Amino acid sequence: MNEYSGLVLAYLPSDKEKEIQIFPHARVDGDCVGTAVALASSLRKLGYRAQVILDWQIPPRLSFMNVPDDLITVVTDDNEQQIRSRQGLAFAVDCSEGHRMGKAESLYSGAEKKVVLDHHVSASPEAEIAYVDGKSASCAELMYLLLKEWEGKFGLKLIDRFEADCLMVGIQSDSGRFSYENTRASTFRTAADLMERGANVTDNAYHLFDETCEGKVRLHAMALSNMKLFADGKIAVTKITQKMMDETDAPEGAADGIVNILRDIDTVLASFVIRETENNELRVNLRTKIGFDAAEFAQKMGGGGHHRAAGFSGKNVDIDSFADTIVAEAVAFLERT
Ligand SMILES: [Mn+2]
């Protein structure tokens, strides 16, 4: 019995006219979208109004999930007030803090009732009820536990093929298709049940990990050939500028995966990809092996994440000097631990 399933249920709005608003993190991934959508769809089966509130449209790389339009509301300056007026509960998934939600931040932070469901070790939940399990490979697995309990309680099937597939996308994304250190026996047990309910592992894996396009391949080639190694090959860094994105005509999200290739170099303990974004910020993705705690390092740099995968950002600094700072900090971090 999961203690949170009852707590969360008791906390849902008694007035079913009020909307349960589900907030994934900005720069969405398969886990936060899959978890949020499975929850929204299940809540509707239980007679609640539920909407996933997004900072931006679901990106093309996740379009294979076929999320119905009516489950999603994208926040704009025009509709924010209207969304707020319908709010009965704010439910954060795969993140714990309003500042991770981009344009949806004030809608979440200003909510009267909040619930958090998260698996980030760096989580500092802003909510009355927070179900955080840093050992879970994905947020989708935590959602599965809640929904299974609710199925039992109401004698209703909540996880049909669509919801099963959404949760499977979350698990496959965050466990690196069942290969990262965070993958547990329970991950497979959950996945087995989802597969029996109709989830399509093969299609998901292709779309999440293998499908590519010319611009992405060209961007990877450029970023990989510019890679630099430091500290006897223990630290790998590459930079991705807006100019590189333009030259290769790379789509949004095309830089994904480069950081894993760098981490997989046999000598490397920590890999960094530093990327210029369209709004003149720098986003850093970090992947590590045992001996370098990514979450701890990212928190030191003002970000957060997991032990082996984390991220942080830089503002008002140019990419070259930020790279120098990161290398210096990473070398010091390696020497200390
Ligand atoms: Mn996640």
py3Dmol code that shows the C-alpha trace and the ligand (Angstrom):
import py3Dmol

protein = """\
ATOM      1  CA  MET A   1       0.000   0.000   0.000  1.00  0.00           C
ATOM      2  CA  ASN A   2       1.378   3.331  -0.991  1.00  0.00           C
ATOM      3  CA  GLU A   3       0.613   5.891   1.729  1.00  0.00           C
ATOM      4  CA  TYR A   4       0.518   8.745  -0.784  1.00  0.00           C
ATOM      5  CA  SER A   5      -2.260   7.290  -2.918  1.00  0.00           C
ATOM      6  CA  GLY A   6      -4.798   7.920  -0.147  1.00  0.00           C
ATOM      7  CA  LEU A   7      -3.309  11.270   0.847  1.00  0.00           C
ATOM      8  CA  VAL A   8      -3.403  12.608  -2.701  1.00  0.00           C
ATOM      9  CA  LEU A   9      -6.898  11.282  -3.283  1.00  0.00           C
ATOM     10  CA  ALA A  10      -8.213  12.943  -0.118  1.00  0.00           C
ATOM     11  CA  TYR A  11      -6.630  16.197  -1.237  1.00  0.00           C
ATOM     12  CA  LEU A  12      -8.314  16.330  -4.669  1.00  0.00           C
ATOM     13  CA  PRO A  13     -10.946  19.096  -4.899  1.00  0.00           C
ATOM     14  CA  SER A  14     -14.336  18.061  -3.518  1.00  0.00           C
ATOM     15  CA  ASP A  15     -15.940  20.395  -6.059  1.00  0.00           C
ATOM     16  CA  LYS A  16     -15.522  18.421  -9.263  1.00  0.00           C
ATOM     17  CA  GLU A  17     -16.191  21.585 -11.299  1.00  0.00           C
ATOM     18  CA  LYS A  18     -12.778  22.851 -10.181  1.00  0.00           C
ATOM     19  CA  GLU A  19      -9.909  21.917 -12.452  1.00  0.00           C
ATOM     20  CA  ILE A  20      -6.924  19.826 -11.425  1.00  0.00           C
ATOM     21  CA  GLN A  21      -4.014  21.462 -13.211  1.00  0.00           C
ATOM     22  CA  ILE A  22      -0.950  19.364 -13.848  1.00  0.00           C
ATOM     23  CA  PHE A  23       2.410  21.077 -14.238  1.00  0.00           C
ATOM     24  CA  PRO A  24       5.369  19.338 -15.893  1.00  0.00           C
ATOM     25  CA  HIS A  25       8.740  21.114 -16.017  1.00  0.00           C
ATOM     26  CA  ALA A  26       9.654  23.460 -18.868  1.00  0.00           C
ATOM     27  CA  ARG A  27      11.748  22.003 -21.733  1.00  0.00           C
ATOM     28  CA  VAL A  28       9.600  18.901 -21.445  1.00  0.00           C
ATOM     29  CA  ASP A  29      10.845  15.338 -21.791  1.00  0.00           C
ATOM     30  CA  GLY A  30       9.172  11.953 -22.198  1.00  0.00           C
ATOM     31  CA  ASP A  31       8.925  11.380 -18.464  1.00  0.00           C
ATOM     32  CA  CYS A  32       7.186  14.609 -17.484  1.00  0.00           C
ATOM     33  CA  VAL A  33       4.817  14.574 -20.465  1.00  0.00           C
ATOM     34  CA  GLY A  34       4.030  10.858 -20.112  1.00  0.00           C
ATOM     35  CA  THR A  35       3.380  11.174 -16.380  1.00  0.00           C
ATOM     36  CA  ALA A  36       1.280  14.338 -16.701  1.00  0.00           C
ATOM     37  CA  VAL A  37      -0.856  13.053 -19.546  1.00  0.00           C
ATOM     38  CA  ALA A  38      -1.484   9.655 -17.908  1.00  0.00           C
ATOM     39  CA  LEU A  39      -2.602  11.478 -14.765  1.00  0.00           C
ATOM     40  CA  ALA A  40      -4.883  13.925 -16.591  1.00  0.00           C
ATOM     41  CA  SER A  41      -6.512  11.154 -18.582  1.00  0.00           C
ATOM     42  CA  SER A  42      -7.009   8.968 -15.487  1.00  0.00           C
ATOM     43  CA  LEU A  43      -8.466  11.813 -13.433  1.00  0.00           C
ATOM     44  CA  ARG A  44     -11.031  12.421 -16.170  1.00  0.00           C
ATOM     45  CA  LYS A  45     -12.075   8.777 -15.951  1.00  0.00           C
ATOM     46  CA  LEU A  46     -12.691   9.419 -12.251  1.00  0.00           C
ATOM     47  CA  GLY A  47     -14.959  12.348 -13.108  1.00  0.00           C
ATOM     48  CA  TYR A  48     -12.567  15.211 -12.410  1.00  0.00           C
ATOM     49  CA  ARG A  49     -11.727  18.105 -14.680  1.00  0.00           C
ATOM     50  CA  ALA A  50      -8.026  17.865 -15.454  1.00  0.00           C
ATOM     51  CA  GLN A  51      -5.647  19.752 -17.744  1.00  0.00           C
ATOM     52  CA  VAL A  52      -1.920  19.599 -18.339  1.00  0.00           C
ATOM     53  CA  ILE A  53      -0.591  23.161 -18.178  1.00  0.00           C
ATOM     54  CA  LEU A  54       2.440  23.669 -20.389  1.00  0.00           C
ATOM     55  CA  ASP A  55       4.924  26.457 -20.815  1.00  0.00           C
ATOM     56  CA  TRP A  56       5.154  25.650 -24.551  1.00  0.00           C
ATOM     57  CA  GLN A  57       3.672  23.255 -27.121  1.00  0.00           C
ATOM     58  CA  ILE A  58       4.759  19.622 -26.962  1.00  0.00           C
ATOM     59  CA  PRO A  59       7.849  19.541 -29.238  1.00  0.00           C
ATOM     60  CA  PRO A  60       7.796  17.619 -32.555  1.00  0.00           C
ATOM     61  CA  ARG A  61      10.193  14.970 -31.197  1.00  0.00           C
ATOM     62  CA  LEU A  62       7.407  13.854 -28.802  1.00  0.00           C
ATOM     63  CA  SER A  63       4.591  14.102 -31.360  1.00  0.00           C
ATOM     64  CA  PHE A  64       4.638  10.285 -31.700  1.00  0.00           C
ATOM     65  CA  MET A  65       2.912  10.174 -28.298  1.00  0.00           C
ATOM     66  CA  ASN A  66      -0.276  11.478 -29.961  1.00  0.00           C
ATOM     67  CA  VAL A  67      -1.405  13.452 -26.943  1.00  0.00           C
ATOM     68  CA  PRO A  68      -4.971  14.695 -27.561  1.00  0.00           C
ATOM     69  CA  ASP A  69      -5.126  18.506 -27.850  1.00  0.00           C
ATOM     70  CA  ASP A  70      -7.918  18.801 -25.309  1.00  0.00           C
ATOM     71  CA  LEU A  71      -5.675  17.484 -22.499  1.00  0.00           C
ATOM     72  CA  ILE A  72      -3.187  20.339 -22.950  1.00  0.00           C
ATOM     73  CA  THR A  73      -3.345  24.079 -22.271  1.00  0.00           C
ATOM     74  CA  VAL A  74      -0.348  26.219 -23.197  1.00  0.00           C
ATOM     75  CA  VAL A  75      -0.008  29.301 -20.970  1.00  0.00           C
ATOM     76  CA  THR A  76      -0.038  32.659 -22.727  1.00  0.00           C
ATOM     77  CA  ASP A  77      -0.325  36.212 -21.408  1.00  0.00           C
ATOM     78  CA  ASP A  78      -3.924  36.195 -22.620  1.00  0.00           C
ATOM     79  CA  ASN A  79      -5.220  33.026 -20.988  1.00  0.00           C
ATOM     80  CA  GLU A  80      -3.337  33.025 -17.684  1.00  0.00           C
ATOM     81  CA  GLN A  81      -6.091  34.723 -15.698  1.00  0.00           C
ATOM     82  CA  GLN A  82      -8.716  32.410 -17.124  1.00  0.00           C
ATOM     83  CA  ILE A  83      -6.671  29.310 -16.247  1.00  0.00           C
ATOM     84  CA  ARG A  84      -6.246  30.614 -12.701  1.00  0.00           C
ATOM     85  CA  SER A  85      -9.977  31.133 -12.262  1.00  0.00           C
ATOM     86  CA  ARG A  86     -10.639  27.431 -12.943  1.00  0.00           C
ATOM     87  CA  GLN A  87      -7.919  26.149 -10.621  1.00  0.00           C
ATOM     88  CA  GLY A  88      -8.854  23.675  -7.897  1.00  0.00           C
ATOM     89  CA  LEU A  89      -5.480  22.032  -7.340  1.00  0.00           C
ATOM     90  CA  ALA A  90      -1.989  22.383  -8.800  1.00  0.00           C
ATOM     91  CA  PHE A  91      -0.164  19.086  -9.310  1.00  0.00           C
ATOM     92  CA  ALA A  92       3.557  19.256 -10.142  1.00  0.00           C
ATOM     93  CA  VAL A  93       5.014  16.226 -11.893  1.00  0.00           C
ATOM     94  CA  ASP A  94       8.694  15.409 -12.462  1.00  0.00           C
ATOM     95  CA  CYS A  95       9.647  18.661 -10.758  1.00  0.00           C
ATOM     96  CA  SER A  96       9.056  20.204  -7.350  1.00  0.00           C
ATOM     97  CA  GLU A  97       9.522  23.921  -7.687  1.00  0.00           C
ATOM     98  CA  GLY A  98       7.619  26.633  -9.556  1.00  0.00           C
ATOM     99  CA  HIS A  99      10.786  28.093 -11.044  1.00  0.00           C
ATOM    100  CA  ARG A 100      11.264  24.937 -13.128  1.00  0.00           C
ATOM    101  CA  MET A 101       7.944  25.534 -14.919  1.00  0.00           C
ATOM    102  CA  GLY A 102       8.881  28.463 -17.149  1.00  0.00           C
ATOM    103  CA  LYS A 103       5.899  30.667 -18.010  1.00  0.00           C
ATOM    104  CA  ALA A 104       3.596  28.478 -15.885  1.00  0.00           C
ATOM    105  CA  GLU A 105       5.505  29.355 -12.697  1.00  0.00           C
ATOM    106  CA  SER A 106       3.083  31.899 -11.218  1.00  0.00           C
ATOM    107  CA  LEU A 107       0.066  29.672 -11.945  1.00  0.00           C
ATOM    108  CA  TYR A 108       1.680  26.910  -9.904  1.00  0.00           C
ATOM    109  CA  SER A 109       3.280  28.990  -7.176  1.00  0.00           C
ATOM    110  CA  GLY A 110       0.114  31.026  -6.623  1.00  0.00           C
ATOM    111  CA  ALA A 111      -2.128  27.958  -6.242  1.00  0.00           C
ATOM    112  CA  GLU A 112      -3.904  27.460  -2.925  1.00  0.00           C
ATOM    113  CA  LYS A 113      -3.533  23.684  -2.954  1.00  0.00           C
ATOM    114  CA  LYS A 114      -0.450  21.930  -4.279  1.00  0.00           C
ATOM    115  CA  VAL A 115       0.755  18.371  -4.711  1.00  0.00           C
ATOM    116  CA  VAL A 116       4.220  17.291  -5.889  1.00  0.00           C
ATOM    117  CA  LEU A 117       5.178  13.977  -7.480  1.00  0.00           C
ATOM    118  CA  ASP A 118       8.888  13.846  -8.260  1.00  0.00           C
ATOM    119  CA  HIS A 119      11.979  11.667  -8.393  1.00  0.00           C
ATOM    120  CA  HIS A 120      14.753  14.291  -8.462  1.00  0.00           C
ATOM    121  CA  VAL A 121      17.235  13.898  -5.617  1.00  0.00           C
ATOM    122  CA  SER A 122      17.704  17.666  -5.623  1.00  0.00           C
ATOM    123  CA  ALA A 123      13.970  18.292  -5.085  1.00  0.00           C
ATOM    124  CA  SER A 124      12.851  20.930  -2.590  1.00  0.00           C
ATOM    125  CA  PRO A 125       9.081  20.639  -2.904  1.00  0.00           C
ATOM    126  CA  GLU A 126       6.762  23.623  -2.641  1.00  0.00           C
ATOM    127  CA  ALA A 127       3.576  21.727  -1.758  1.00  0.00           C
ATOM    128  CA  GLU A 128       1.370  20.478   1.073  1.00  0.00           C
ATOM    129  CA  ILE A 129       1.704  16.897  -0.150  1.00  0.00           C
ATOM    130  CA  ALA A 130       4.996  15.838  -1.717  1.00  0.00           C
ATOM    131  CA  TYR A 131       5.647  12.306  -2.904  1.00  0.00           C
ATOM    132  CA  VAL A 132       9.341  12.367  -3.814  1.00  0.00           C
ATOM    133  CA  ASP A 133      11.358   9.206  -4.350  1.00  0.00           C
ATOM    134  CA  GLY A 134      14.879   9.913  -5.585  1.00  0.00           C
ATOM    135  CA  LYS A 135      15.493   6.198  -6.108  1.00  0.00           C
ATOM    136  CA  SER A 136      12.756   5.805  -8.695  1.00  0.00           C
ATOM    137  CA  ALA A 137      14.179   5.730 -12.221  1.00  0.00           C
ATOM    138  CA  SER A 138      11.260   7.763 -13.531  1.00  0.00           C
ATOM    139  CA  CYS A 139       8.367   9.846 -12.304  1.00  0.00           C
ATOM    140  CA  ALA A 140       6.149   7.608 -14.448  1.00  0.00           C
ATOM    141  CA  GLU A 141       6.821   4.673 -12.105  1.00  0.00           C
ATOM    142  CA  LEU A 142       5.564   6.706  -9.126  1.00  0.00           C
ATOM    143  CA  MET A 143       2.478   7.698 -11.083  1.00  0.00           C
ATOM    144  CA  TYR A 144       1.894   4.041 -11.938  1.00  0.00           C
ATOM    145  CA  LEU A 145       1.881   3.171  -8.217  1.00  0.00           C
ATOM    146  CA  LEU A 146      -0.735   5.842  -7.491  1.00  0.00           C
ATOM    147  CA  LEU A 147      -2.948   4.908 -10.418  1.00  0.00           C
ATOM    148  CA  LYS A 148      -2.793   1.179  -9.583  1.00  0.00           C
ATOM    149  CA  GLU A 149      -3.989   1.925  -6.043  1.00  0.00           C
ATOM    150  CA  TRP A 150      -6.793   4.097  -7.369  1.00  0.00           C
ATOM    151  CA  GLU A 151      -7.803   1.362  -9.805  1.00  0.00           C
ATOM    152  CA  GLY A 152      -8.159  -1.013  -6.858  1.00  0.00           C
ATOM    153  CA  LYS A 153     -10.070   1.495  -4.791  1.00  0.00           C
ATOM    154  CA  PHE A 154     -12.577   2.453  -7.482  1.00  0.00           C
ATOM    155  CA  GLY A 155     -12.711  -0.885  -9.327  1.00  0.00           C
ATOM    156  CA  LEU A 156     -12.047   1.036 -12.546  1.00  0.00           C
ATOM    157  CA  LYS A 157      -9.395   0.550 -15.190  1.00  0.00           C
ATOM    158  CA  LEU A 158      -7.442   3.795 -15.362  1.00  0.00           C
ATOM    159  CA  ILE A 159      -4.342   2.545 -17.182  1.00  0.00           C
ATOM    160  CA  ASP A 160      -5.587   1.509 -20.615  1.00  0.00           C
ATOM    161  CA  ARG A 161      -3.370   1.242 -23.691  1.00  0.00           C
ATOM    162  CA  PHE A 162      -2.938   5.038 -24.057  1.00  0.00           C
ATOM    163  CA  GLU A 163      -2.043   5.685 -20.411  1.00  0.00           C
ATOM    164  CA  ALA A 164       0.202   2.588 -20.369  1.00  0.00           C
ATOM    165  CA  ASP A 165       2.063   3.872 -23.394  1.00  0.00           C
ATOM    166  CA  CYS A 166       2.479   7.334 -21.841  1.00  0.00           C
ATOM    167  CA  LEU A 167       3.938   5.836 -18.663  1.00  0.00           C
ATOM    168  CA  MET A 168       6.172   3.516 -20.684  1.00  0.00           C
ATOM    169  CA  VAL A 169       7.568   6.511 -22.601  1.00  0.00           C
ATOM    170  CA  GLY A 170       8.452   8.044 -19.230  1.00  0.00           C
ATOM    171  CA  ILE A 171      10.190   4.917 -18.007  1.00  0.00           C
ATOM    172  CA  GLN A 172      12.098   4.301 -21.244  1.00  0.00           C
ATOM    173  CA  SER A 173      13.198   7.966 -21.395  1.00  0.00           C
ATOM    174  CA  ASP A 174      14.505   8.265 -17.868  1.00  0.00           C
ATOM    175  CA  SER A 175      15.985   4.775 -17.492  1.00  0.00           C
ATOM    176  CA  GLY A 176      17.834   5.073 -20.811  1.00  0.00           C
ATOM    177  CA  ARG A 177      15.707   2.214 -22.129  1.00  0.00           C
ATOM    178  CA  PHE A 178      16.337   0.151 -19.003  1.00  0.00           C
ATOM    179  CA  SER A 179      20.117   0.603 -18.892  1.00  0.00           C
ATOM    180  CA  TYR A 180      20.980   3.438 -16.495  1.00  0.00           C
ATOM    181  CA  GLU A 181      22.064   2.756 -12.921  1.00  0.00           C
ATOM    182  CA  ASN A 182      18.631   3.919 -11.706  1.00  0.00           C
ATOM    183  CA  THR A 183      16.936   0.908 -13.373  1.00  0.00           C
ATOM    184  CA  ARG A 184      15.601  -1.457 -10.710  1.00  0.00           C
ATOM    185  CA  ALA A 185      13.832  -4.795 -10.694  1.00  0.00           C
ATOM    186  CA  SER A 186      10.623  -2.889  -9.956  1.00  0.00           C
ATOM    187  CA  THR A 187      11.192  -0.824 -13.120  1.00  0.00           C
ATOM    188  CA  PHE A 188      10.924  -4.034 -15.138  1.00  0.00           C
ATOM    189  CA  ARG A 189       7.897  -5.251 -13.149  1.00  0.00           C
ATOM    190  CA  THR A 190       6.090  -1.985 -13.845  1.00  0.00           C
ATOM    191  CA  ALA A 191       7.130  -2.089 -17.503  1.00  0.00           C
ATOM    192  CA  ALA A 192       5.923  -5.691 -17.812  1.00  0.00           C
ATOM    193  CA  ASP A 193       2.463  -4.736 -16.581  1.00  0.00           C
ATOM    194  CA  LEU A 194       2.358  -1.702 -18.887  1.00  0.00           C
ATOM    195  CA  MET A 195       3.365  -3.881 -21.833  1.00  0.00           C
ATOM    196  CA  GLU A 196       0.544  -6.284 -21.044  1.00  0.00           C
ATOM    197  CA  ARG A 197      -1.791  -3.291 -21.079  1.00  0.00           C
ATOM    198  CA  GLY A 198      -0.664  -2.451 -24.616  1.00  0.00           C
ATOM    199  CA  ALA A 199       2.390  -0.162 -24.369  1.00  0.00           C
ATOM    200  CA  ASN A 200       4.574  -0.256 -27.486  1.00  0.00           C
ATOM    201  CA  VAL A 201       8.198  -0.512 -26.340  1.00  0.00           C
ATOM    202  CA  THR A 202       9.719  -0.826 -29.810  1.00  0.00           C
ATOM    203  CA  ASP A 203       8.111   2.247 -31.389  1.00  0.00           C
ATOM    204  CA  ASN A 204       8.796   4.331 -28.298  1.00  0.00           C
ATOM    205  CA  ALA A 205      12.480   3.340 -28.255  1.00  0.00           C
ATOM    206  CA  TYR A 206      12.894   4.204 -31.924  1.00  0.00           C
ATOM    207  CA  HIS A 207      11.283   7.649 -31.560  1.00  0.00           C
ATOM    208  CA  LEU A 208      12.970   8.456 -28.250  1.00  0.00           C
ATOM    209  CA  PHE A 209      16.496   7.245 -28.958  1.00  0.00           C
ATOM    210  CA  ASP A 210      17.224   6.286 -32.542  1.00  0.00           C
ATOM    211  CA  GLU A 211      15.229   8.440 -34.956  1.00  0.00           C
ATOM    212  CA  THR A 212      17.313  11.293 -36.295  1.00  0.00           C
ATOM    213  CA  CYS A 213      17.480  13.787 -39.175  1.00  0.00           C
ATOM    214  CA  GLU A 214      20.161  15.361 -41.349  1.00  0.00           C
ATOM    215  CA  GLY A 215      20.468  18.554 -39.277  1.00  0.00           C
ATOM    216  CA  LYS A 216      20.897  16.598 -36.075  1.00  0.00           C
ATOM    217  CA  VAL A 217      23.560  14.303 -37.532  1.00  0.00           C
ATOM    218  CA  ARG A 218      25.477  17.350 -38.876  1.00  0.00           C
ATOM    219  CA  LEU A 219      25.219  19.123 -35.520  1.00  0.00           C
ATOM    220  CA  HIS A 220      26.490  16.029 -33.688  1.00  0.00           C
ATOM    221  CA  ALA A 221      29.426  15.741 -36.104  1.00  0.00           C
ATOM    222  CA  MET A 222      30.394  19.364 -35.504  1.00  0.00           C
ATOM    223  CA  ALA A 223      29.972  19.230 -31.728  1.00  0.00           C
ATOM    224  CA  LEU A 224      31.887  15.969 -31.411  1.00  0.00           C
ATOM    225  CA  SER A 225      34.814  17.143 -33.509  1.00  0.00           C
ATOM    226  CA  ASN A 226      35.080  20.303 -31.335  1.00  0.00           C
ATOM    227  CA  MET A 227      35.159  18.276 -28.103  1.00  0.00           C
ATOM    228  CA  LYS A 228      37.918  18.983 -25.584  1.00  0.00           C
ATOM    229  CA  LEU A 229      39.233  16.759 -22.822  1.00  0.00           C
ATOM    230  CA  PHE A 230      40.675  17.900 -19.484  1.00  0.00           C
ATOM    231  CA  ALA A 231      42.115  16.366 -16.296  1.00  0.00           C
ATOM    232  CA  ASP A 232      43.796  13.401 -18.010  1.00  0.00           C
ATOM    233  CA  GLY A 233      40.694  12.716 -20.047  1.00  0.00           C
ATOM    234  CA  LYS A 234      38.328  12.598 -17.059  1.00  0.00           C
ATOM    235  CA  ILE A 235      36.339  15.653 -18.140  1.00  0.00           C
ATOM    236  CA  ALA A 236      34.873  16.146 -21.610  1.00  0.00           C
ATOM    237  CA  VAL A 237      33.346  19.413 -22.801  1.00  0.00           C
ATOM    238  CA  THR A 238      31.816  20.643 -26.003  1.00  0.00           C
ATOM    239  CA  LYS A 239      30.025  23.852 -26.918  1.00  0.00           C
ATOM    240  CA  ILE A 240      27.008  24.338 -29.151  1.00  0.00           C
ATOM    241  CA  THR A 241      26.473  27.870 -30.412  1.00  0.00           C
ATOM    242  CA  GLN A 242      23.416  29.347 -32.126  1.00  0.00           C
ATOM    243  CA  LYS A 243      25.651  29.718 -35.202  1.00  0.00           C
ATOM    244  CA  MET A 244      26.182  25.937 -35.246  1.00  0.00           C
ATOM    245  CA  MET A 245      22.425  25.382 -34.903  1.00  0.00           C
ATOM    246  CA  ASP A 246      21.794  27.737 -37.852  1.00  0.00           C
ATOM    247  CA  GLU A 247      24.561  26.328 -40.050  1.00  0.00           C
ATOM    248  CA  THR A 248      23.381  22.749 -39.626  1.00  0.00           C
ATOM    249  CA  ASP A 249      19.685  23.682 -39.691  1.00  0.00           C
ATOM    250  CA  ALA A 250      19.322  21.512 -36.594  1.00  0.00           C
ATOM    251  CA  PRO A 251      15.829  21.273 -35.036  1.00  0.00           C
ATOM    252  CA  GLU A 252      14.988  21.982 -31.409  1.00  0.00           C
ATOM    253  CA  GLY A 253      16.330  19.195 -29.193  1.00  0.00           C
ATOM    254  CA  ALA A 254      18.964  18.188 -31.772  1.00  0.00           C
ATOM    255  CA  ALA A 255      21.741  18.526 -29.194  1.00  0.00           C
ATOM    256  CA  ASP A 256      20.219  15.724 -27.104  1.00  0.00           C
ATOM    257  CA  GLY A 257      22.438  12.673 -26.883  1.00  0.00           C
ATOM    258  CA  ILE A 258      25.768  14.394 -27.496  1.00  0.00           C
ATOM    259  CA  VAL A 259      26.457  14.551 -23.779  1.00  0.00           C
ATOM    260  CA  ASN A 260      25.961  10.761 -23.507  1.00  0.00           C
ATOM    261  CA  ILE A 261      28.430  10.079 -26.315  1.00  0.00           C
ATOM    262  CA  LEU A 262      31.064  12.150 -24.497  1.00  0.00           C
ATOM    263  CA  ARG A 263      30.353  10.397 -21.182  1.00  0.00           C
ATOM    264  CA  ASP A 264      30.832   7.016 -22.819  1.00  0.00           C
ATOM    265  CA  ILE A 265      34.493   7.724 -23.644  1.00  0.00           C
ATOM    266  CA  ASP A 266      36.330   5.186 -21.477  1.00  0.00           C
ATOM    267  CA  THR A 267      38.467   7.719 -19.574  1.00  0.00           C
ATOM    268  CA  VAL A 268      35.657  10.238 -18.958  1.00  0.00           C
ATOM    269  CA  LEU A 269      33.987  10.650 -15.553  1.00  0.00           C
ATOM    270  CA  ALA A 270      31.986  13.775 -16.344  1.00  0.00           C
ATOM    271  CA  SER A 271      30.786  15.199 -19.656  1.00  0.00           C
ATOM    272  CA  PHE A 272      29.382  18.669 -20.278  1.00  0.00           C
ATOM    273  CA  VAL A 273      27.500  20.075 -23.247  1.00  0.00           C
ATOM    274  CA  ILE A 274      27.169  23.856 -23.084  1.00  0.00           C
ATOM    275  CA  ARG A 275      24.536  25.240 -25.410  1.00  0.00           C
ATOM    276  CA  GLU A 276      23.452  28.748 -26.342  1.00  0.00           C
ATOM    277  CA  THR A 277      19.673  29.115 -26.308  1.00  0.00           C
ATOM    278  CA  GLU A 278      17.587  31.481 -28.408  1.00  0.00           C
ATOM    279  CA  ASN A 279      17.040  33.830 -25.462  1.00  0.00           C
ATOM    280  CA  ASN A 280      20.767  34.319 -24.885  1.00  0.00           C
ATOM    281  CA  GLU A 281      21.055  31.937 -21.996  1.00  0.00           C
ATOM    282  CA  LEU A 282      23.454  29.050 -21.679  1.00  0.00           C
ATOM    283  CA  ARG A 283      22.120  25.590 -20.837  1.00  0.00           C
ATOM    284  CA  VAL A 284      24.526  22.974 -19.545  1.00  0.00           C
ATOM    285  CA  ASN A 285      23.831  19.257 -19.582  1.00  0.00           C
ATOM    286  CA  LEU A 286      25.963  17.040 -17.416  1.00  0.00           C
ATOM    287  CA  ARG A 287      26.371  13.245 -17.436  1.00  0.00           C
ATOM    288  CA  THR A 288      28.662  11.371 -15.087  1.00  0.00           C
ATOM    289  CA  LYS A 289      29.945   8.006 -13.943  1.00  0.00           C
ATOM    290  CA  ILE A 290      30.528   6.797 -10.371  1.00  0.00           C
ATOM    291  CA  GLY A 291      33.024   9.115  -8.694  1.00  0.00           C
ATOM    292  CA  PHE A 292      31.366  12.333  -9.852  1.00  0.00           C
ATOM    293  CA  ASP A 293      27.955  13.239  -8.411  1.00  0.00           C
ATOM    294  CA  ALA A 294      26.129  15.181 -11.132  1.00  0.00           C
ATOM    295  CA  ALA A 295      23.318  16.401  -8.830  1.00  0.00           C
ATOM    296  CA  GLU A 296      25.790  17.766  -6.269  1.00  0.00           C
ATOM    297  CA  PHE A 297      27.857  19.522  -8.905  1.00  0.00           C
ATOM    298  CA  ALA A 298      24.795  20.968 -10.658  1.00  0.00           C
ATOM    299  CA  GLN A 299      23.407  22.263  -7.350  1.00  0.00           C
ATOM    300  CA  LYS A 300      26.723  23.986  -6.712  1.00  0.00           C
ATOM    301  CA  MET A 301      26.244  25.707 -10.065  1.00  0.00           C
ATOM    302  CA  GLY A 302      22.641  26.717  -9.283  1.00  0.00           C
ATOM    303  CA  GLY A 303      20.892  23.813 -11.032  1.00  0.00           C
ATOM    304  CA  GLY A 304      19.875  20.292 -10.084  1.00  0.00           C
ATOM    305  CA  GLY A 305      19.045  16.807 -11.241  1.00  0.00           C
ATOM    306  CA  HIS A 306      20.030  13.209 -10.627  1.00  0.00           C
ATOM    307  CA  HIS A 307      23.275  11.547  -9.484  1.00  0.00           C
ATOM    308  CA  ARG A 308      24.283  10.647 -13.048  1.00  0.00           C
ATOM    309  CA  ALA A 309      22.397  13.263 -15.099  1.00  0.00           C
ATOM    310  CA  ALA A 310      21.864  16.894 -14.201  1.00  0.00           C
ATOM    311  CA  GLY A 311      21.815  20.410 -15.592  1.00  0.00           C
ATOM    312  CA  PHE A 312      22.284  24.072 -14.827  1.00  0.00           C
ATOM    313  CA  SER A 313      22.285  27.379 -16.713  1.00  0.00           C
ATOM    314  CA  GLY A 314      24.309  30.522 -17.155  1.00  0.00           C
ATOM    315  CA  LYS A 315      23.115  34.084 -17.707  1.00  0.00           C
ATOM    316  CA  ASN A 316      24.993  37.185 -18.770  1.00  0.00           C
ATOM    317  CA  VAL A 317      28.167  35.287 -19.546  1.00  0.00           C
ATOM    318  CA  ASP A 318      29.696  34.315 -22.881  1.00  0.00           C
ATOM    319  CA  ILE A 319      30.002  30.670 -23.759  1.00  0.00           C
ATOM    320  CA  ASP A 320      33.817  30.535 -23.782  1.00  0.00           C
ATOM    321  CA  SER A 321      34.314  32.020 -20.340  1.00  0.00           C
ATOM    322  CA  PHE A 322      31.465  29.925 -18.924  1.00  0.00           C
ATOM    323  CA  ALA A 323      33.180  26.816 -20.322  1.00  0.00           C
ATOM    324  CA  ASP A 324      36.444  27.860 -18.618  1.00  0.00           C
ATOM    325  CA  THR A 325      34.605  28.322 -15.310  1.00  0.00           C
ATOM    326  CA  ILE A 326      32.914  24.936 -15.575  1.00  0.00           C
ATOM    327  CA  VAL A 327      36.178  23.150 -16.347  1.00  0.00           C
ATOM    328  CA  ALA A 328      37.936  24.845 -13.405  1.00  0.00           C
ATOM    329  CA  GLU A 329      35.040  23.989 -11.051  1.00  0.00           C
ATOM    330  CA  ALA A 330      34.865  20.411 -12.317  1.00  0.00           C
ATOM    331  CA  VAL A 331      38.601  19.853 -11.876  1.00  0.00           C
ATOM    332  CA  ALA A 332      38.393  21.214  -8.320  1.00  0.00           C
ATOM    333  CA  PHE A 333      35.321  19.036  -7.658  1.00  0.00           C
ATOM    334  CA  LEU A 334      37.161  15.926  -8.907  1.00  0.00           C
ATOM    335  CA  GLU A 335      40.186  16.645  -6.707  1.00  0.00           C
ATOM    336  CA  ARG A 336      37.971  17.157  -3.669  1.00  0.00           C
ATOM    337  CA  THR A 337      35.878  13.994  -4.011  1.00  0.00           C
TER     338      THR A 337
END
"""
ligand_1 = """\
1
MN
Mn 12.004 12.417 -14.899
"""
view = py3Dmol.view(width=600, height=400)
view.addModel(protein, "pdb")
view.setStyle({"model": 0}, {"cartoon": {"style": "trace"}})
view.addModel(ligand_1, "xyz")
view.setStyle({"model": 1}, {"stick": {}})
view.zoomTo()
view.show()
